[in-house]
Structure formats: structure tokens, C-alpha cells
């Protein structure tokens, strides 16, 4: 008539410390593999020939030329396709 209270309790499954460490280690290995894949893929992707990078480099060259033309002291050649001008020494390099 009386039942044993230990038999009525359900056993709850718990993770052991070893199981947690093994699962965290395998997750770490997986994450390192995914990160290295992203690094390799980003190095393989060459964007130096893209339209955006060409426009940026063109804008930088144009800005340098305009700065030199603003400081020009004299022009020795001026044609439709070429220009030669003198710029004062700005960095002390002669």
C-alpha cells in the first residue's frame, strides 16, 4: 500500500563536466574553422580592379595634381595632351 518515494521520483538527466568540456572544445574547433575560412576567402577576393577602387585612386591622383597646379610658379610646356610646370620645394627634399 505504501510506495517508496525514491521510486516515484523521475531521474533527471544532467550533463557532466566532461561532456560540457568536450562540447565546448568541439564548438571552438568549429568556430576557428569558420573564421579561418572567412580570412582565406577575404584574401582571395581581389578588389583592386573594381570600379569603386579605380574611382578612388583616380580621385586621389586628381587631388594631388590640383594641389601641385595651385602651387605652380611657372609653366614651361602647355599642350593639349601634356603640361610641364615648376613647383616650389615643399618638403625640403630639393
CNS distance restraints for C-alpha pairs under 8 A (distance, minus, plus):
assign (resid   3 and name CA) (resid   7 and name CA) 7.78 0.50 0.50
assign (resid   3 and name CA) (resid   8 and name CA) 7.94 0.50 0.50
assign (resid   4 and name CA) (resid   8 and name CA) 6.88 0.50 0.50
assign (resid   5 and name CA) (resid   9 and name CA) 6.64 0.50 0.50
assign (resid  15 and name CA) (resid  19 and name CA) 6.19 0.50 0.50
assign (resid  15 and name CA) (resid  20 and name CA) 6.74 0.50 0.50
assign (resid  16 and name CA) (resid  20 and name CA) 6.45 0.50 0.50
assign (resid  17 and name CA) (resid  21 and name CA) 6.22 0.50 0.50
assign (resid  18 and name CA) (resid  22 and name CA) 6.15 0.50 0.50
assign (resid  19 and name CA) (resid  23 and name CA) 6.13 0.50 0.50
assign (resid  20 and name CA) (resid  24 and name CA) 6.10 0.50 0.50
assign (resid  21 and name CA) (resid  25 and name CA) 6.07 0.50 0.50
assign (resid  22 and name CA) (resid  26 and name CA) 6.22 0.50 0.50
assign (resid  23 and name CA) (resid  27 and name CA) 6.14 0.50 0.50
assign (resid  24 and name CA) (resid  28 and name CA) 6.12 0.50 0.50
assign (resid  25 and name CA) (resid  29 and name CA) 6.31 0.50 0.50
assign (resid  26 and name CA) (resid  30 and name CA) 6.23 0.50 0.50
assign (resid  27 and name CA) (resid  31 and name CA) 6.19 0.50 0.50
assign (resid  28 and name CA) (resid  32 and name CA) 6.15 0.50 0.50
assign (resid  29 and name CA) (resid  33 and name CA) 6.19 0.50 0.50
assign (resid  30 and name CA) (resid  34 and name CA) 6.30 0.50 0.50
assign (resid  31 and name CA) (resid  35 and name CA) 6.13 0.50 0.50
assign (resid  32 and name CA) (resid  36 and name CA) 6.11 0.50 0.50
assign (resid  33 and name CA) (resid  37 and name CA) 6.20 0.50 0.50
assign (resid  34 and name CA) (resid  38 and name CA) 6.41 0.50 0.50
assign (resid  35 and name CA) (resid  39 and name CA) 6.33 0.50 0.50
assign (resid  36 and name CA) (resid  40 and name CA) 6.14 0.50 0.50
assign (resid  37 and name CA) (resid  41 and name CA) 6.08 0.50 0.50
assign (resid  38 and name CA) (resid  42 and name CA) 6.08 0.50 0.50
assign (resid  39 and name CA) (resid  43 and name CA) 6.28 0.50 0.50
assign (resid  40 and name CA) (resid  44 and name CA) 6.21 0.50 0.50
assign (resid  41 and name CA) (resid  45 and name CA) 6.32 0.50 0.50
assign (resid  47 and name CA) (resid  53 and name CA) 7.22 0.50 0.50
assign (resid  48 and name CA) (resid  53 and name CA) 6.00 0.50 0.50
assign (resid  48 and name CA) (resid  54 and name CA) 7.43 0.50 0.50
assign (resid  49 and name CA) (resid  53 and name CA) 6.81 0.50 0.50
assign (resid  49 and name CA) (resid  54 and name CA) 6.76 0.50 0.50
assign (resid  50 and name CA) (resid  54 and name CA) 6.37 0.50 0.50
assign (resid  51 and name CA) (resid  55 and name CA) 6.20 0.50 0.50
assign (resid  52 and name CA) (resid  56 and name CA) 6.24 0.50 0.50
assign (resid  53 and name CA) (resid  57 and name CA) 6.22 0.50 0.50
assign (resid  54 and name CA) (resid  58 and name CA) 6.05 0.50 0.50
assign (resid  55 and name CA) (resid  59 and name CA) 6.09 0.50 0.50
assign (resid  56 and name CA) (resid  60 and name CA) 6.31 0.50 0.50
assign (resid  57 and name CA) (resid  61 and name CA) 6.28 0.50 0.50
assign (resid  58 and name CA) (resid  62 and name CA) 6.10 0.50 0.50
assign (resid  59 and name CA) (resid  63 and name CA) 6.11 0.50 0.50
assign (resid  60 and name CA) (resid  64 and name CA) 6.30 0.50 0.50
assign (resid  61 and name CA) (resid  65 and name CA) 6.22 0.50 0.50
assign (resid  62 and name CA) (resid  66 and name CA) 6.14 0.50 0.50
assign (resid  63 and name CA) (resid  67 and name CA) 6.17 0.50 0.50
assign (resid  64 and name CA) (resid  68 and name CA) 6.30 0.50 0.50
assign (resid  65 and name CA) (resid  69 and name CA) 6.11 0.50 0.50
assign (resid  66 and name CA) (resid  70 and name CA) 6.14 0.50 0.50
assign (resid  67 and name CA) (resid  71 and name CA) 6.61 0.50 0.50
assign (resid  68 and name CA) (resid  72 and name CA) 6.13 0.50 0.50
assign (resid  68 and name CA) (resid  87 and name CA) 6.66 0.50 0.50
assign (resid  69 and name CA) (resid  85 and name CA) 7.86 0.50 0.50
assign (resid  69 and name CA) (resid  87 and name CA) 7.91 0.50 0.50
assign (resid  71 and name CA) (resid  87 and name CA) 6.02 0.50 0.50
assign (resid  71 and name CA) (resid  88 and name CA) 7.22 0.50 0.50
assign (resid  72 and name CA) (resid  85 and name CA) 6.22 0.50 0.50
assign (resid  72 and name CA) (resid  86 and name CA) 5.47 0.50 0.50
assign (resid  72 and name CA) (resid  87 and name CA) 4.61 0.50 0.50
assign (resid  72 and name CA) (resid  88 and name CA) 7.19 0.50 0.50
assign (resid  73 and name CA) (resid  85 and name CA) 7.36 0.50 0.50
assign (resid  73 and name CA) (resid  86 and name CA) 5.64 0.50 0.50
assign (resid  73 and name CA) (resid  87 and name CA) 5.89 0.50 0.50
assign (resid  73 and name CA) (resid  88 and name CA) 7.15 0.50 0.50
assign (resid  74 and name CA) (resid  85 and name CA) 5.57 0.50 0.50
assign (resid  74 and name CA) (resid  86 and name CA) 5.39 0.50 0.50
assign (resid  74 and name CA) (resid  87 and name CA) 7.71 0.50 0.50
assign (resid  75 and name CA) (resid  83 and name CA) 7.48 0.50 0.50
assign (resid  75 and name CA) (resid  84 and name CA) 5.84 0.50 0.50
assign (resid  75 and name CA) (resid  85 and name CA) 4.20 0.50 0.50
assign (resid  75 and name CA) (resid  86 and name CA) 6.43 0.50 0.50
assign (resid  76 and name CA) (resid  83 and name CA) 7.82 0.50 0.50
assign (resid  76 and name CA) (resid  84 and name CA) 5.57 0.50 0.50
assign (resid  76 and name CA) (resid  85 and name CA) 5.75 0.50 0.50
assign (resid  76 and name CA) (resid  86 and name CA) 7.80 0.50 0.50
assign (resid  77 and name CA) (resid  82 and name CA) 7.32 0.50 0.50
assign (resid  77 and name CA) (resid  83 and name CA) 5.36 0.50 0.50
assign (resid  77 and name CA) (resid  84 and name CA) 4.89 0.50 0.50
assign (resid  77 and name CA) (resid  85 and name CA) 7.08 0.50 0.50
assign (resid  78 and name CA) (resid  82 and name CA) 6.10 0.50 0.50
assign (resid  78 and name CA) (resid  83 and name CA) 4.58 0.50 0.50
assign (resid  78 and name CA) (resid  84 and name CA) 6.53 0.50 0.50
assign (resid  79 and name CA) (resid  83 and name CA) 6.25 0.50 0.50
assign (resid  89 and name CA) (resid  93 and name CA) 7.00 0.50 0.50
assign (resid  89 and name CA) (resid  94 and name CA) 6.14 0.50 0.50
